[in-house]
Amino acid sequence: MRDFITFQKSIEILDNLKIDSLGTKKVFISNSLGQVLASDIVAFENSPEFPTSGMDGYAIKFEDIENELKIIDKNPAGFIVEKEVLNSTCIKTFTGALMPNGSDTLVPIENVEVFEDKIKILKPVQKGFAVRNVGENYKKDEVLIKKGTVIGFSEIGVMASLNIPQIDIFLNPTIAVASTGSEILDLGVEKTNASQIRSSNHLTLEALFRKNGAEVLQMGPVDDDFENITNFFVNALKKADIVVTTGGVSVGDYDLVQDVIKDKLKAKVLFHGVLVKPGMHILVATKSDKIIVALPGFAYSSTITAILYVLPLIFKFRNSDEKLPFVKARIKEDIKNTTNKKVFKACNVEYKDGLYEIDFIGKKEGTSAILTNMLGNPALLVEDENSSYKSGELVDILLLNHLK
């Protein structure tokens, strides 16, 4: 008889799992999108380095704000004007140009009237207006992007502004994926009897893992045969950091995956059976420095448990600061969980008036094979063991469309 552990305990076991870094490699920043930064990006200078104009206007001494001022030069961006702003003078200065020596304020073009070579300020401004001070963007030695950050377009822009063409990134883990079962068929294979079903698990998981940063070895459906399953694991463990299967972990006569993992591979089982719905028969083990995650065979169960257990392992392997997107939401109907399991229930989510709201319109009840519940704008309501929630209460949800 198997001892089932709590969901919280299973997560703690994975959190405490020590995983060695896979190493780093150097890439051009244009090829770094979605990768994980392996070292801090530190500013080596102030930005701007000198007081700079924030708009088009006239650089003046603030003490002359009420006077008519003579225009003595023009100051376009990218040039250094040699003349200095003295009393009763101004220099026409454009956005991004260095503020001329002697000036401390910029009066916008629309605030002045120009006649011949002079201006009259019609609408005064405060001292220092539109002047970007030294270090306004960032200061020298400031950490701008932290190690472990997943690189997006803004990070690439900042690194380009710092003239950093190449960076070190962490290597992503490789995951071998296969669905098991003699009843399942790969794409394009014709049915020969009515009991056969089309396998979607291996392709669903491949897409999920790739989207969240992993390299994937697609090893397709594997028949329920002890030798076939053993050969799959032996080959997969040679090539991958994580091996993920679906099916073969329950209590049936043909659930051979668990037997291969335990008896043939002699893997160290971290847990087999969690008080969670869906996915209670999940098995997680280690073999040397590799991790095996054997998921249930139902499509919905395998997808939910892959999100809850495999994605955090990907984040861990690639040394990132990524986390699953759990947030608070207002529930729009009463819900009760009378079981001793942590339940993840599919729902619809909408962001409205500054708060997420959830309902269950169109979501189907029943078998954990209902993968269509994850279409649309889905989330998972997190129901604690033996709990109840009233309409209008704030609850915990996992945003599925925010998984990268």
N, C-alpha and C positions, 0 to 999 in steps of 0.2 A: 504494500500500500504506500503510495507516494505522499510525502508531506508537502502541502502547498504553502508557499510563503506569501506574505502580503505584498501588494504592489510597491509600497514604500520601501520594504526590505529589498526587493529585487533591484530597485533603482539605486539604493545605497551600495549594493554589491558592485554594480557597474561603475558608479561614481568613484569607488575606492580601487578600481582596477588600474594597475599601473601599466601604462602603455609607453614604450620607447618611441622617441621621435623617428620618423622615417627619413629624416635629413632635409636638406634644403637644395634649391637650385637657383641660379641667377637667370632672370628673364628681363626683356625690355618692358617698360611700363605699359606699352601698348598691348602687350600680350598677358598682362597681369590681372585682367578683369575677372572677378570671382575667385581669385586665389587668395591665400592667407599670407600676410606680411610676416616675415621672419625676424625683423629687427625694427626698433623704433625709427621713425623718420623725425629728425631733429633739425630745427631751423639753424642755419649757420650764419644768418644775418637778420637784421630787423627788416620788416616790410610794412610800410615803405622805409627806406634807409634815411630819407630826408623828408621834411614837410612837403606835401604834394597837394595840388589842386584837386578838389573833388568834383568840380564842374567848370563850365566855361564862364568867365567873368573877368573882373579887374582886381588885381592884387594891389592892396593899399596898406597904409598905416592906419590903424583903427582911429587914432586921434584926429585923422582928417575926414572922418565919416560925414561931417556936415559941410565940407568945403567943395568947391569946384576943383577938379584935379586934371593936370595935364598928362595926356597919354604919351609916354616916352619910348615905348617899345612894344613888340609883340613876343609872346613866349609860348610857342607850340610844344606839344609833348615830344619827347625824344631829343630836345635840344637844351642847352644851358645858356640862358640869357646872361650877358655880361653886365648889363646896367643894373643899378641898385635903386630900389624905391626910396625916394627921399620925401620930405614933407612937401605936400601939394602936388605930388606926382603919382602916377599909377602905371602899371604895365598890364596890357591885355593878356590874359593867361588862360590856356585851354585845359580841358580835363586831362588829368594824368601828368601834367607838366610840373616840374619842381617849382615851388614858390620862390619868387625872386628874393634875393637878399634885401633886407630892410622891411619886407612886408610881413603882416601878421594876420590879415583878413582878406577874404575873397568876396567881392560883391557880384552877384549874378548879373549877367547881361541884361536880363529883363527888368532889373531894378534900377537901371540908369538911363539917362538921356544923353546922347552923344551929339555934340555940335563942334564941327571942325576938329581940333585936336584935343578937346577937353570932354570931360564927363561931369554930369551933375547927378548926384545920387538921390533918386526919388523915393526909394524905400530902404531905409537903413537896416543893417543887420547887426547881430551881436559880434563882439570881438572873437576872432578865430573861426568865423563862419566858413564852412566848406573847405577848411584846411585839414587834410589828413595828416595826423601827427606821426612822428617816428614810432614804428612798432604797432601801429593801429591794427594791421592784419595779424601779425605775430611778432614776437620778440626773439632775439638771438638766444639760442640754447633751449628754446621752448620745444617740448615734445608735441609735435603736430598730429602724428598718426602713431598709435601704439602697436607694438608687436601683437600679433593675433587678430588684427583687424582684417575682415574680409574686404578686399579692394573693390570699390565701386567707381563710378565716373568722377565723383568729387575728389576721391583720394588720388586718382590719376592726374586730375587737374592741379592739385596742390603739389604733387611731386614734379610735374612738368614746370610749374612756376619756380621751383627750387633748382631747376636744371639737373634733375636726377634722371638719367636715361635708363638705368638698370637697377633692379632691386633683387633681394633674396626673398624667395617664397618657400613655404613649407611644402613638401611633397604630399600629394593626396593619397589616401589609402586605396588599395585595389580590392574590390569585392567580387567574389565569384557567386553567381546566382543560378539556382536551378529549382524547378518545381518537380516533385516526385509523385508517382502514381501511375499505375498501368491503365487507368481509365481516362487519363488526360491526353489530349492531342495538341500538337503544335499548330501554328498557323499554316494553312494550306493543305493539311493532311485530312483526307476524307474519313468520315465515320464508317465503321464496319458493323457497329451495333448500337442500339438505342441507349445503352448505359454510358457511352463515352461522352466526355465533356471537353470543351475547348479550354485550353490552359491560357489564362491571362496573367497569372501570378508573376511569372518570371519576367514578363515584359513590363508589368506595372511597377515592380520593384526596381527594375533596371532604370526606368524613367525617374522614379523617386530618388534613387541614390545618385544618379548622374546630376540631377537638378541641385542636389545638395553637396556637390563637390567631389564625389568619389569617381574613381575609374572603375569600370564594370567589365567583368568577363562573363559574357552570357553563355551559359552552358546548357540551356534549354531543358525540356522535360526529361526526366529519368524514370525508367520503368521501376515498379516495385519488385526489385530483384536484389537479393543481398549482395551479389557480386557486382552488379551494375552500380549500386549505391556506394559500395566500398571503393570501387575504382574512381567514381566521381570525386569522393572526398580526398582520396590520395592525390589525384591530379590537381584538384582545386587548392589544396593546402600547400602545394609546391609553388603556386603562382600568386596566391591572393593573401591579403592581410586579414580579411574577414570572409568567411564562407556562410552564405545564407541559403537555406532551403525552405520550401513550403511543403507541408504534408508529412505524414509518417511519424508523428510525435504523440499521438493519442494512445488509446488502449486497445486498438483493434489488432486482429491476428496479422494484418499486413502492414502495420505501422513499423516499418523496418529501420527508418532513419535513426530512431533512438537506440536501437540495438547496435547498429554499426558504430555510432558515436561512442557508446559506452563500452561495448564488448570487443569490437574489432580495433577501433582507433585507440582505445584506452585513454580517451580524453578526460580531462578533469571537469566534471560537471559542476558548474557554479549554482545552478538551480534548474529544476524541471517541474514546472507547475507553479502558477501564480494565481492568487485570488483576484483576477481581473477579468472583465468582460468587455469585448471579446478577447479571446486568445489565451485562455487559462492553461493550455498544455504547452506553452512555449518552453523551449529548452535552450540554455546558454552554457557553453563549455569552452575550455581553452585547450589547445594542443600546441605545446612549446610556446612560441610567442604569437600564435595565431588564435583568432576567436571564431567560434562556430555559433551561429544563431539559427536554430531550427524552429520555424514558425508553423502555426496551424495551416491546414490546407484550404479552408474556405477563403475566398478572395478578400472579403471585407476584413476578416480576422487577421489575415496575414499582412494586409496593408496597414491596419491600425497598429499592430504590434511592431511592424517595421518602423513606423514613425516614432513610436514610444521608446524603442530599444536600439534600433540600428542607427538612426540619425544621430543620437548623442554619441555613439561610438565613432561615427565619421568625424564629428566635431572634435572629439578627443584625439583621434589619430592625426588630424591636420592642425592641431595646436591652435584652434581658433577660439574666439570669444562668442561663438554662436550659441544660441539657446532656443529651445522650442518656444513658440510664441503663445504662451499662456497669458490671458488677460481676463479682466472682470467684465461681466455682461448682465443685463437685466433680463430675467426670464419672464415670458408672457403667459405661462400657464403653470398649474401645479404639477409637480413631479415627485414620485416616491421611489426609493430604492430599498426593497425589503430584503436584499441579499447581503451576505458578508463579503461581497466582492466590490472592488473599485470598478465602476462602470463608466465607459466612454461612449456616450450616446450621440448619434449624428443629429445635427440641427441646422437650421438656416440662420445666418447672422447678417445683421444690417447695422451700419454705423449711423446713428440718428441723434441729433441735438447733443453731440459731444459724448455719446455713450453707445456701446455695443448693445444690441437687443437680439434675442434669439427666440425662434419658434420652431415648431416641428411639422409645419404644413407640408404635405407631400412626402414626408419621410416614412419609410415602410418599416413595420415591425416584423419580427420573426427571425428567420435563419440568419446566421452571420455571413451568409454568402451574398448579401445585398450590397454590392459595391456601388450601385447607382445612387445610394444615399450620399455619396461623396461628390455628386455633380452639383453644378450651380455655384452658390456662394456658401460653402459648408463650413461648419465648425464642429467640434466635439464638446458636448457638455460633460464636465467631470463630476460624477456623482460619488460622494463618499459612501463607505459601507453603512448600511442601515440608516439612510438619511432621507429627508424630505425637504422640498423647496416649494415655497409659495409664490404665486404669480406676483411679480414686482420686485422680488428679492434679487440681490446681486449674487452671481454664481461664477465659478471658474470655467472658462472655455479655452480650447486650443484652436487657434485660427488655422485652418487647413490651407487656404489660398495664400498664406504668408510663409509657407515652407519653401522659400526661395522661388 
